[in-house]
Amino acid sequence: STYRPVARVALGGGSLKDAWDACRAECDAKFADYAIYEHCLPFNVSRAYDEARDVETPRIWTAARDKEMWEALQS
């Protein structure tokens, strides 16, 4: 599950990048061969991170938010 490793990191005060790394460590072996895995994973991790931090309503996806997410994941 994407949520489980992401929530563990988010609830422990970790960053989005930490959550991304934890999710990849748990999910890559199982899902890396799926064609859309690489494309969808950043958005799934970002949403799971928000949910774990009690952001109930999904934030609107904007170009600025997209840029912010990619900068966080590539740091």
Distance bins in CASP14 RR format, pairs under 12 A and 6 or more apart:
PFRMAT RR
TARGET T0000
AUTHOR 0000-0000-0000
RMODE 2
METHOD distances of the structure
MODEL  1
1 7 0 0 0 0 1 0 0 0 0 0 0
1 8 0 0 0 0 0 1 0 0 0 0 0
1 22 0 0 0 0 0 1 0 0 0 0 0
1 23 0 0 0 0 1 0 0 0 0 0 0
1 26 0 0 0 0 1 0 0 0 0 0 0
1 27 1 0 0 1 0 0 0 0 0 0 0
1 30 0 0 0 0 1 0 0 0 0 0 0
1 31 0 0 0 0 0 1 0 0 0 0 0
1 44 0 0 0 0 0 1 0 0 0 0 0
1 45 0 0 0 0 0 1 0 0 0 0 0
1 48 0 0 0 0 1 0 0 0 0 0 0
2 8 0 0 0 0 0 1 0 0 0 0 0
2 9 0 0 0 0 0 1 0 0 0 0 0
2 10 0 0 0 0 0 1 0 0 0 0 0
2 19 0 0 0 0 1 0 0 0 0 0 0
2 20 0 0 0 0 0 1 0 0 0 0 0
2 22 0 0 0 0 0 1 0 0 0 0 0
2 23 1 0 1 0 0 0 0 0 0 0 0
2 24 0 0 0 0 0 1 0 0 0 0 0
2 25 0 0 0 0 0 1 0 0 0 0 0
2 26 0 0 0 0 1 0 0 0 0 0 0
2 27 1 0 0 1 0 0 0 0 0 0 0
2 28 0 0 0 0 0 1 0 0 0 0 0
2 30 0 0 0 0 0 1 0 0 0 0 0
2 31 0 0 0 0 1 0 0 0 0 0 0
2 37 0 0 0 0 0 1 0 0 0 0 0
2 40 0 0 0 0 1 0 0 0 0 0 0
2 41 1 0 0 1 0 0 0 0 0 0 0
2 42 0 0 0 0 0 1 0 0 0 0 0
2 43 0 0 0 0 0 1 0 0 0 0 0
2 44 1 0 1 0 0 0 0 0 0 0 0
2 45 1 0 0 1 0 0 0 0 0 0 0
2 46 0 0 0 0 0 1 0 0 0 0 0
2 47 0 0 0 0 1 0 0 0 0 0 0
2 48 1 0 1 0 0 0 0 0 0 0 0
2 49 0 0 0 0 1 0 0 0 0 0 0
2 51 0 0 0 0 0 1 0 0 0 0 0
2 52 0 0 0 0 0 1 0 0 0 0 0
3 9 0 0 0 0 0 1 0 0 0 0 0
3 10 0 0 0 0 1 0 0 0 0 0 0
3 11 0 0 0 0 0 1 0 0 0 0 0
3 19 0 0 0 0 0 1 0 0 0 0 0
3 22 0 0 0 0 0 1 0 0 0 0 0
3 23 0 0 0 0 1 0 0 0 0 0 0
3 26 0 0 0 0 0 1 0 0 0 0 0
3 27 0 0 0 0 0 1 0 0 0 0 0
3 44 0 0 0 0 1 0 0 0 0 0 0
3 45 0 0 0 0 1 0 0 0 0 0 0
3 47 0 0 0 0 1 0 0 0 0 0 0
3 48 1 0 1 0 0 0 0 0 0 0 0
3 49 0 0 0 0 1 0 0 0 0 0 0
3 50 0 0 0 0 0 1 0 0 0 0 0
3 51 1 0 0 1 0 0 0 0 0 0 0
3 52 1 0 0 1 0 0 0 0 0 0 0
4 10 0 0 0 0 0 1 0 0 0 0 0
4 11 0 0 0 0 0 1 0 0 0 0 0
4 19 0 0 0 0 0 1 0 0 0 0 0
4 22 0 0 0 0 1 0 0 0 0 0 0
4 23 0 0 0 0 1 0 0 0 0 0 0
4 25 0 0 0 0 0 1 0 0 0 0 0
4 26 1 0 0 1 0 0 0 0 0 0 0
4 27 0 0 0 0 1 0 0 0 0 0 0
4 45 0 0 0 0 0 1 0 0 0 0 0
4 48 0 0 0 0 1 0 0 0 0 0 0
4 51 0 0 0 0 0 1 0 0 0 0 0
4 52 0 0 0 0 1 0 0 0 0 0 0
5 11 0 0 0 0 0 1 0 0 0 0 0
5 12 0 0 0 0 0 1 0 0 0 0 0
5 14 0 0 0 0 0 1 0 0 0 0 0
5 18 0 0 0 0 1 0 0 0 0 0 0
5 19 1 0 0 1 0 0 0 0 0 0 0
5 20 0 0 0 0 1 0 0 0 0 0 0
5 21 0 0 0 0 1 0 0 0 0 0 0
5 22 1 0 1 0 0 0 0 0 0 0 0
5 23 1 0 1 0 0 0 0 0 0 0 0
5 24 0 0 0 0 1 0 0 0 0 0 0
5 25 1 0 0 1 0 0 0 0 0 0 0
5 26 1 0 1 0 0 0 0 0 0 0 0
5 27 1 0 0 1 0 0 0 0 0 0 0
5 28 0 0 0 0 0 1 0 0 0 0 0
5 30 0 0 0 0 0 1 0 0 0 0 0
5 41 0 0 0 0 0 1 0 0 0 0 0
5 44 0 0 0 0 0 1 0 0 0 0 0
5 45 0 0 0 0 1 0 0 0 0 0 0
5 48 0 0 0 0 1 0 0 0 0 0 0
5 49 0 0 0 0 0 1 0 0 0 0 0
5 52 0 0 0 0 0 1 0 0 0 0 0
6 12 0 0 0 0 0 1 0 0 0 0 0
6 13 0 0 0 0 0 1 0 0 0 0 0
6 14 0 0 0 0 0 1 0 0 0 0 0
6 15 0 0 0 0 0 1 0 0 0 0 0
6 16 0 0 0 0 1 0 0 0 0 0 0
6 17 0 0 0 0 0 1 0 0 0 0 0
6 18 0 0 0 0 1 0 0 0 0 0 0
6 19 1 0 1 0 0 0 0 0 0 0 0
6 20 0 0 0 0 1 0 0 0 0 0 0
6 21 0 0 0 0 0 1 0 0 0 0 0
6 22 1 0 0 1 0 0 0 0 0 0 0
6 23 1 0 1 0 0 0 0 0 0 0 0
6 24 0 0 0 0 0 1 0 0 0 0 0
6 25 0 0 0 0 0 1 0 0 0 0 0
6 26 0 0 0 0 1 0 0 0 0 0 0
6 27 0 0 0 0 1 0 0 0 0 0 0
6 41 0 0 0 0 0 1 0 0 0 0 0
6 42 0 0 0 0 0 1 0 0 0 0 0
6 44 0 0 0 0 1 0 0 0 0 0 0
6 45 1 0 1 0 0 0 0 0 0 0 0
6 46 0 0 0 0 1 0 0 0 0 0 0
6 47 0 0 0 0 1 0 0 0 0 0 0
6 48 1 1 0 0 0 0 0 0 0 0 0
6 49 1 0 1 0 0 0 0 0 0 0 0
6 50 0 0 0 0 1 0 0 0 0 0 0
6 51 0 0 0 0 1 0 0 0 0 0 0
6 52 1 0 0 1 0 0 0 0 0 0 0
6 53 0 0 0 0 1 0 0 0 0 0 0
7 13 0 0 0 0 0 1 0 0 0 0 0
7 14 0 0 0 0 0 1 0 0 0 0 0
7 18 0 0 0 0 0 1 0 0 0 0 0
7 19 0 0 0 0 1 0 0 0 0 0 0
7 22 0 0 0 0 1 0 0 0 0 0 0
7 23 0 0 0 0 1 0 0 0 0 0 0
7 26 0 0 0 0 0 1 0 0 0 0 0
7 45 0 0 0 0 0 1 0 0 0 0 0
7 47 0 0 0 0 0 1 0 0 0 0 0
7 48 1 0 0 1 0 0 0 0 0 0 0
7 49 0 0 0 0 1 0 0 0 0 0 0
7 50 0 0 0 0 0 1 0 0 0 0 0
7 51 1 0 0 1 0 0 0 0 0 0 0
7 52 1 1 0 0 0 0 0 0 0 0 0
7 53 0 0 0 0 1 0 0 0 0 0 0
7 54 0 0 0 0 0 1 0 0 0 0 0
8 14 0 0 0 0 1 0 0 0 0 0 0
8 18 0 0 0 0 1 0 0 0 0 0 0
8 19 0 0 0 0 1 0 0 0 0 0 0
8 21 0 0 0 0 0 1 0 0 0 0 0
8 22 1 0 0 1 0 0 0 0 0 0 0
8 23 0 0 0 0 1 0 0 0 0 0 0
8 25 0 0 0 0 0 1 0 0 0 0 0
8 26 0 0 0 0 1 0 0 0 0 0 0
8 48 0 0 0 0 0 1 0 0 0 0 0
8 49 0 0 0 0 0 1 0 0 0 0 0
8 52 0 0 0 0 1 0 0 0 0 0 0
9 15 1 0 0 1 0 0 0 0 0 0 0
9 16 0 0 0 0 1 0 0 0 0 0 0
9 17 0 0 0 0 1 0 0 0 0 0 0
9 18 1 0 1 0 0 0 0 0 0 0 0
9 19 1 0 1 0 0 0 0 0 0 0 0
9 20 0 0 0 0 1 0 0 0 0 0 0
9 21 0 0 0 0 1 0 0 0 0 0 0
9 22 1 0 1 0 0 0 0 0 0 0 0
9 23 0 0 0 0 1 0 0 0 0 0 0
9 24 0 0 0 0 0 1 0 0 0 0 0
9 25 0 0 0 0 0 1 0 0 0 0 0
9 26 0 0 0 0 0 1 0 0 0 0 0
9 45 0 0 0 0 1 0 0 0 0 0 0
9 48 0 0 0 0 1 0 0 0 0 0 0
9 49 1 0 0 1 0 0 0 0 0 0 0
9 52 0 0 0 0 1 0 0 0 0 0 0
9 53 0 0 0 0 0 1 0 0 0 0 0
10 16 0 0 0 0 1 0 0 0 0 0 0
10 17 0 0 0 0 0 1 0 0 0 0 0
10 18 0 0 0 0 1 0 0 0 0 0 0
10 19 1 0 1 0 0 0 0 0 0 0 0
10 20 0 0 0 0 0 1 0 0 0 0 0
10 22 0 0 0 0 1 0 0 0 0 0 0
10 23 0 0 0 0 0 1 0 0 0 0 0
10 45 0 0 0 0 1 0 0 0 0 0 0
10 46 0 0 0 0 0 1 0 0 0 0 0
10 47 0 0 0 0 0 1 0 0 0 0 0
10 48 1 0 0 1 0 0 0 0 0 0 0
10 49 1 0 1 0 0 0 0 0 0 0 0
10 50 0 0 0 0 1 0 0 0 0 0 0
10 51 0 0 0 0 1 0 0 0 0 0 0
10 52 1 1 0 0 0 0 0 0 0 0 0
10 53 1 0 1 0 0 0 0 0 0 0 0
10 54 0 0 0 0 1 0 0 0 0 0 0
10 55 0 0 0 0 0 1 0 0 0 0 0
11 18 0 0 0 0 0 1 0 0 0 0 0
11 19 0 0 0 0 0 1 0 0 0 0 0
11 22 0 0 0 0 0 1 0 0 0 0 0
11 48 0 0 0 0 0 1 0 0 0 0 0
11 49 0 0 0 0 0 1 0 0 0 0 0
11 51 0 0 0 0 0 1 0 0 0 0 0
11 52 1 0 1 0 0 0 0 0 0 0 0
11 53 1 0 0 1 0 0 0 0 0 0 0
11 54 0 0 0 0 1 0 0 0 0 0 0
12 18 0 0 0 0 1 0 0 0 0 0 0
12 19 0 0 0 0 1 0 0 0 0 0 0
12 22 0 0 0 0 0 1 0 0 0 0 0
12 49 0 0 0 0 0 1 0 0 0 0 0
12 52 0 0 0 0 1 0 0 0 0 0 0
12 53 0 0 0 0 0 1 0 0 0 0 0
13 19 0 0 0 0 1 0 0 0 0 0 0
13 22 0 0 0 0 0 1 0 0 0 0 0
13 49 0 0 0 0 0 1 0 0 0 0 0
13 52 0 0 0 0 1 0 0 0 0 0 0
13 53 0 0 0 0 1 0 0 0 0 0 0
14 20 0 0 0 0 0 1 0 0 0 0 0
14 21 0 0 0 0 0 1 0 0 0 0 0
14 22 0 0 0 0 1 0 0 0 0 0 0
14 49 0 0 0 0 1 0 0 0 0 0 0
14 52 0 0 0 0 0 1 0 0 0 0 0
14 53 0 0 0 0 0 1 0 0 0 0 0
14 72 0 0 0 0 0 1 0 0 0 0 0
15 21 0 0 0 0 1 0 0 0 0 0 0
15 22 0 0 0 0 0 1 0 0 0 0 0
15 45 0 0 0 0 0 1 0 0 0 0 0
15 46 0 0 0 0 0 1 0 0 0 0 0
15 49 0 0 0 0 1 0 0 0 0 0 0
15 53 0 0 0 0 0 1 0 0 0 0 0
15 69 0 0 0 0 0 1 0 0 0 0 0
15 71 0 0 0 0 0 1 0 0 0 0 0
15 72 1 0 0 1 0 0 0 0 0 0 0
15 73 0 0 0 0 1 0 0 0 0 0 0
15 75 0 0 0 0 1 0 0 0 0 0 0
16 22 0 0 0 0 0 1 0 0 0 0 0
16 23 0 0 0 0 0 1 0 0 0 0 0
16 42 0 0 0 0 1 0 0 0 0 0 0
16 43 0 0 0 0 0 1 0 0 0 0 0
16 45 1 0 0 1 0 0 0 0 0 0 0
16 46 1 0 0 1 0 0 0 0 0 0 0
16 47 0 0 0 0 0 1 0 0 0 0 0
16 48 0 0 0 0 0 1 0 0 0 0 0
16 49 1 0 1 0 0 0 0 0 0 0 0
16 50 0 0 0 0 1 0 0 0 0 0 0
16 52 0 0 0 0 0 1 0 0 0 0 0
16 53 0 0 0 0 0 1 0 0 0 0 0
16 65 0 0 0 0 0 1 0 0 0 0 0
16 68 0 0 0 0 1 0 0 0 0 0 0
16 69 1 0 0 1 0 0 0 0 0 0 0
16 70 0 0 0 0 0 1 0 0 0 0 0
16 71 0 0 0 0 1 0 0 0 0 0 0
16 72 1 0 1 0 0 0 0 0 0 0 0
16 73 1 0 0 1 0 0 0 0 0 0 0
16 74 0 0 0 0 0 1 0 0 0 0 0
16 75 0 0 0 0 1 0 0 0 0 0 0
17 23 0 0 0 0 0 1 0 0 0 0 0
17 24 0 0 0 0 0 1 0 0 0 0 0
17 42 0 0 0 0 0 1 0 0 0 0 0
17 45 0 0 0 0 1 0 0 0 0 0 0
17 46 0 0 0 0 0 1 0 0 0 0 0
17 49 0 0 0 0 0 1 0 0 0 0 0
17 69 0 0 0 0 0 1 0 0 0 0 0
17 70 0 0 0 0 0 1 0 0 0 0 0
17 71 0 0 0 0 1 0 0 0 0 0 0
17 72 1 0 1 0 0 0 0 0 0 0 0
17 73 1 0 1 0 0 0 0 0 0 0 0
17 74 0 0 0 0 1 0 0 0 0 0 0
17 75 1 0 1 0 0 0 0 0 0 0 0
18 24 0 0 0 0 0 1 0 0 0 0 0
18 25 0 0 0 0 0 1 0 0 0 0 0
18 45 0 0 0 0 0 1 0 0 0 0 0
18 49 0 0 0 0 1 0 0 0 0 0 0
18 72 0 0 0 0 1 0 0 0 0 0 0
18 73 0 0 0 0 0 1 0 0 0 0 0
18 75 0 0 0 0 0 1 0 0 0 0 0
19 25 0 0 0 0 0 1 0 0 0 0 0
19 26 0 0 0 0 0 1 0 0 0 0 0
19 27 0 0 0 0 0 1 0 0 0 0 0
19 41 0 0 0 0 0 1 0 0 0 0 0
19 42 0 0 0 0 0 1 0 0 0 0 0
19 44 0 0 0 0 0 1 0 0 0 0 0
19 45 1 0 1 0 0 0 0 0 0 0 0
19 46 0 0 0 0 1 0 0 0 0 0 0
19 47 0 0 0 0 0 1 0 0 0 0 0
19 48 1 0 0 1 0 0 0 0 0 0 0
19 49 1 0 1 0 0 0 0 0 0 0 0
19 50 0 0 0 0 0 1 0 0 0 0 0
19 51 0 0 0 0 0 1 0 0 0 0 0
19 52 0 0 0 0 1 0 0 0 0 0 0
19 53 0 0 0 0 0 1 0 0 0 0 0
19 69 0 0 0 0 0 1 0 0 0 0 0
19 72 0 0 0 0 1 0 0 0 0 0 0
19 73 0 0 0 0 1 0 0 0 0 0 0
20 26 0 0 0 0 0 1 0 0 0 0 0
20 27 0 0 0 0 0 1 0 0 0 0 0
20 28 0 0 0 0 0 1 0 0 0 0 0
20 41 1 0 0 1 0 0 0 0 0 0 0
20 42 1 0 0 1 0 0 0 0 0 0 0
20 43 0 0 0 0 0 1 0 0 0 0 0
20 44 0 0 0 0 0 1 0 0 0 0 0
20 45 1 0 1 0 0 0 0 0 0 0 0
20 46 0 0 0 0 1 0 0 0 0 0 0
20 48 0 0 0 0 0 1 0 0 0 0 0
20 49 0 0 0 0 1 0 0 0 0 0 0
20 69 0 0 0 0 1 0 0 0 0 0 0
20 70 0 0 0 0 0 1 0 0 0 0 0
20 72 0 0 0 0 1 0 0 0 0 0 0
20 73 1 0 1 0 0 0 0 0 0 0 0
20 74 0 0 0 0 1 0 0 0 0 0 0
20 75 0 0 0 0 0 1 0 0 0 0 0
21 27 0 0 0 0 0 1 0 0 0 0 0
21 28 0 0 0 0 0 1 0 0 0 0 0
21 41 0 0 0 0 0 1 0 0 0 0 0
21 45 0 0 0 0 1 0 0 0 0 0 0
21 72 0 0 0 0 0 1 0 0 0 0 0
21 73 0 0 0 0 1 0 0 0 0 0 0
21 74 0 0 0 0 0 1 0 0 0 0 0
21 75 0 0 0 0 0 1 0 0 0 0 0
22 28 0 0 0 0 0 1 0 0 0 0 0
22 45 0 0 0 0 1 0 0 0 0 0 0
22 48 0 0 0 0 0 1 0 0 0 0 0
22 49 0 0 0 0 0 1 0 0 0 0 0
22 52 0 0 0 0 0 1 0 0 0 0 0
23 29 0 0 0 0 0 1 0 0 0 0 0
23 30 0 0 0 0 0 1 0 0 0 0 0
23 31 0 0 0 0 0 1 0 0 0 0 0
23 32 0 0 0 0 0 1 0 0 0 0 0
23 37 0 0 0 0 0 1 0 0 0 0 0
23 40 0 0 0 0 0 1 0 0 0 0 0
23 41 1 0 0 1 0 0 0 0 0 0 0
23 42 0 0 0 0 1 0 0 0 0 0 0
23 43 0 0 0 0 0 1 0 0 0 0 0
23 44 0 0 0 0 1 0 0 0 0 0 0
23 45 1 0 1 0 0 0 0 0 0 0 0
23 46 0 0 0 0 0 1 0 0 0 0 0
23 47 0 0 0 0 0 1 0 0 0 0 0
23 48 1 0 0 1 0 0 0 0 0 0 0
23 49 0 0 0 0 1 0 0 0 0 0 0
23 52 0 0 0 0 0 1 0 0 0 0 0
23 73 0 0 0 0 0 1 0 0 0 0 0
24 30 0 0 0 0 0 1 0 0 0 0 0
24 31 0 0 0 0 1 0 0 0 0 0 0
24 32 0 0 0 0 1 0 0 0 0 0 0
24 37 0 0 0 0 0 1 0 0 0 0 0
24 38 0 0 0 0 0 1 0 0 0 0 0
24 41 1 0 0 1 0 0 0 0 0 0 0
24 42 0 0 0 0 0 1 0 0 0 0 0
24 44 0 0 0 0 0 1 0 0 0 0 0
24 45 0 0 0 0 1 0 0 0 0 0 0
24 73 0 0 0 0 0 1 0 0 0 0 0
25 32 0 0 0 0 0 1 0 0 0 0 0
26 32 0 0 0 0 0 1 0 0 0 0 0
26 41 0 0 0 0 0 1 0 0 0 0 0
26 45 0 0 0 0 0 1 0 0 0 0 0
26 48 0 0 0 0 0 1 0 0 0 0 0
27 33 0 0 0 0 0 1 0 0 0 0 0
27 34 0 0 0 0 0 1 0 0 0 0 0
27 37 0 0 0 0 1 0 0 0 0 0 0
27 38 0 0 0 0 0 1 0 0 0 0 0
27 40 0 0 0 0 0 1 0 0 0 0 0
27 41 1 0 0 1 0 0 0 0 0 0 0
27 44 0 0 0 0 1 0 0 0 0 0 0
27 45 0 0 0 0 1 0 0 0 0 0 0
27 48 0 0 0 0 0 1 0 0 0 0 0
28 34 0 0 0 0 0 1 0 0 0 0 0
28 37 0 0 0 0 1 0 0 0 0 0 0
28 38 0 0 0 0 1 0 0 0 0 0 0
28 41 0 0 0 0 1 0 0 0 0 0 0
29 37 0 0 0 0 0 1 0 0 0 0 0
30 37 0 0 0 0 1 0 0 0 0 0 0
30 41 0 0 0 0 0 1 0 0 0 0 0
31 37 1 0 1 0 0 0 0 0 0 0 0
31 38 0 0 0 0 1 0 0 0 0 0 0
31 39 0 0 0 0 0 1 0 0 0 0 0
31 40 0 0 0 0 1 0 0 0 0 0 0
31 41 0 0 0 0 1 0 0 0 0 0 0
31 44 0 0 0 0 0 1 0 0 0 0 0
32 38 1 0 0 1 0 0 0 0 0 0 0
32 41 0 0 0 0 1 0 0 0 0 0 0
34 40 0 0 0 0 1 0 0 0 0 0 0
34 41 0 0 0 0 1 0 0 0 0 0 0
34 44 0 0 0 0 0 1 0 0 0 0 0
36 42 0 0 0 0 0 1 0 0 0 0 0
36 43 0 0 0 0 0 1 0 0 0 0 0
36 44 0 0 0 0 0 1 0 0 0 0 0
37 43 0 0 0 0 0 1 0 0 0 0 0
37 44 0 0 0 0 1 0 0 0 0 0 0
37 45 0 0 0 0 0 1 0 0 0 0 0
38 44 0 0 0 0 0 1 0 0 0 0 0
38 45 0 0 0 0 0 1 0 0 0 0 0
38 73 0 0 0 0 0 1 0 0 0 0 0
40 46 0 0 0 0 0 1 0 0 0 0 0
40 47 0 0 0 0 0 1 0 0 0 0 0
40 48 0 0 0 0 0 1 0 0 0 0 0
41 47 0 0 0 0 0 1 0 0 0 0 0
41 48 0 0 0 0 0 1 0 0 0 0 0
41 69 0 0 0 0 0 1 0 0 0 0 0
41 73 0 0 0 0 1 0 0 0 0 0 0
42 48 0 0 0 0 0 1 0 0 0 0 0
42 49 0 0 0 0 0 1 0 0 0 0 0
42 61 0 0 0 0 0 1 0 0 0 0 0
42 65 0 0 0 0 0 1 0 0 0 0 0
42 66 0 0 0 0 1 0 0 0 0 0 0
42 68 0 0 0 0 0 1 0 0 0 0 0
42 69 1 0 0 1 0 0 0 0 0 0 0
42 70 1 0 0 1 0 0 0 0 0 0 0
42 71 0 0 0 0 0 1 0 0 0 0 0
42 72 0 0 0 0 1 0 0 0 0 0 0
42 73 1 0 0 1 0 0 0 0 0 0 0
42 74 0 0 0 0 0 1 0 0 0 0 0
43 49 0 0 0 0 0 1 0 0 0 0 0
43 50 0 0 0 0 0 1 0 0 0 0 0
43 58 0 0 0 0 0 1 0 0 0 0 0
43 59 0 0 0 0 0 1 0 0 0 0 0
43 61 1 0 0 1 0 0 0 0 0 0 0
43 65 0 0 0 0 0 1 0 0 0 0 0
43 66 0 0 0 0 1 0 0 0 0 0 0
43 69 1 0 0 1 0 0 0 0 0 0 0
43 70 0 0 0 0 0 1 0 0 0 0 0
43 73 0 0 0 0 0 1 0 0 0 0 0
44 50 0 0 0 0 0 1 0 0 0 0 0
44 51 0 0 0 0 0 1 0 0 0 0 0
44 58 0 0 0 0 0 1 0 0 0 0 0
44 69 0 0 0 0 0 1 0 0 0 0 0
45 51 0 0 0 0 0 1 0 0 0 0 0
45 52 0 0 0 0 0 1 0 0 0 0 0
45 69 0 0 0 0 1 0 0 0 0 0 0
45 70 0 0 0 0 0 1 0 0 0 0 0
45 72 0 0 0 0 0 1 0 0 0 0 0
45 73 1 0 0 1 0 0 0 0 0 0 0
46 52 0 0 0 0 0 1 0 0 0 0 0
46 53 0 0 0 0 0 1 0 0 0 0 0
46 55 0 0 0 0 0 1 0 0 0 0 0
46 58 0 0 0 0 1 0 0 0 0 0 0
46 59 0 0 0 0 1 0 0 0 0 0 0
46 61 0 0 0 0 1 0 0 0 0 0 0
46 65 0 0 0 0 1 0 0 0 0 0 0
46 66 0 0 0 0 1 0 0 0 0 0 0
46 68 0 0 0 0 1 0 0 0 0 0 0
46 69 1 0 1 0 0 0 0 0 0 0 0
46 70 0 0 0 0 0 1 0 0 0 0 0
46 72 0 0 0 0 1 0 0 0 0 0 0
46 73 0 0 0 0 1 0 0 0 0 0 0
47 53 0 0 0 0 0 1 0 0 0 0 0
47 55 0 0 0 0 1 0 0 0 0 0 0
47 56 0 0 0 0 0 1 0 0 0 0 0
47 57 0 0 0 0 0 1 0 0 0 0 0
47 58 1 0 0 1 0 0 0 0 0 0 0
47 59 0 0 0 0 1 0 0 0 0 0 0
47 61 0 0 0 0 1 0 0 0 0 0 0
47 65 0 0 0 0 0 1 0 0 0 0 0
47 69 0 0 0 0 0 1 0 0 0 0 0
48 55 0 0 0 0 0 1 0 0 0 0 0
48 58 0 0 0 0 0 1 0 0 0 0 0
49 55 0 0 0 0 1 0 0 0 0 0 0
49 58 0 0 0 0 0 1 0 0 0 0 0
49 59 0 0 0 0 0 1 0 0 0 0 0
49 69 0 0 0 0 1 0 0 0 0 0 0
49 72 0 0 0 0 1 0 0 0 0 0 0
49 73 0 0 0 0 0 1 0 0 0 0 0
50 56 0 0 0 0 1 0 0 0 0 0 0
50 57 0 0 0 0 1 0 0 0 0 0 0
50 58 1 0 0 1 0 0 0 0 0 0 0
50 59 1 0 0 1 0 0 0 0 0 0 0
50 60 0 0 0 0 0 1 0 0 0 0 0
50 61 0 0 0 0 0 1 0 0 0 0 0
50 65 0 0 0 0 0 1 0 0 0 0 0
50 69 0 0 0 0 0 1 0 0 0 0 0
51 57 0 0 0 0 0 1 0 0 0 0 0
51 58 0 0 0 0 1 0 0 0 0 0 0
51 59 0 0 0 0 0 1 0 0 0 0 0
53 59 0 0 0 0 0 1 0 0 0 0 0
58 65 0 0 0 0 0 1 0 0 0 0 0
59 65 1 0 0 1 0 0 0 0 0 0 0
59 66 0 0 0 0 0 1 0 0 0 0 0
59 68 0 0 0 0 0 1 0 0 0 0 0
59 69 0 0 0 0 0 1 0 0 0 0 0
60 66 0 0 0 0 0 1 0 0 0 0 0
61 67 0 0 0 0 0 1 0 0 0 0 0
61 68 0 0 0 0 0 1 0 0 0 0 0
61 69 0 0 0 0 1 0 0 0 0 0 0
62 68 0 0 0 0 1 0 0 0 0 0 0
62 69 0 0 0 0 0 1 0 0 0 0 0
63 69 0 0 0 0 0 1 0 0 0 0 0
63 70 0 0 0 0 0 1 0 0 0 0 0
64 70 0 0 0 0 0 1 0 0 0 0 0
64 71 0 0 0 0 0 1 0 0 0 0 0
65 71 0 0 0 0 0 1 0 0 0 0 0
65 72 0 0 0 0 0 1 0 0 0 0 0
66 72 0 0 0 0 0 1 0 0 0 0 0
66 73 0 0 0 0 0 1 0 0 0 0 0
67 73 0 0 0 0 0 1 0 0 0 0 0
67 74 0 0 0 0 0 1 0 0 0 0 0
68 74 0 0 0 0 0 1 0 0 0 0 0
68 75 0 0 0 0 0 1 0 0 0 0 0
69 75 0 0 0 0 0 1 0 0 0 0 0
END
